[in-house]
Amino acid sequence: MKTIYNPDIIQEFADRLYAKANSVTRSYTALGVILLGFAGLATGQLVFAAVGGIIGGAVGYAYGKEKAFAHKLQAQTALCQVQIEKNLRK
């Protein structure tokens, strides 16, 4: 069986990467809040739990934004290749 070029697959790949990019920021933020929030709660002080949750959320958000950017860049690279192919076929 010979595989043929299908730009729709690349478009779907890019769409999935964008969906993943949109969810990764939320996921990392929530994970940071939970992890450092519980770490602060382990001290027995609610203030430390709140501060830990805030710091964890900020760190998780920053990391998530970087990861999301990488997914978006990969999607844009794939879409650029499809566009180049379309332009060359004209």
Buried (B, 14 or more C-beta within 10 A) or exposed (E): EEEEEEBEEBBEBBEEBBEBBEEBBEBBBBBBBBBBBEBBBEEEEEEBBEBBBBBBBBBBBBBBBEBBEEBBEBBEEBBEEBEEEEEEEE
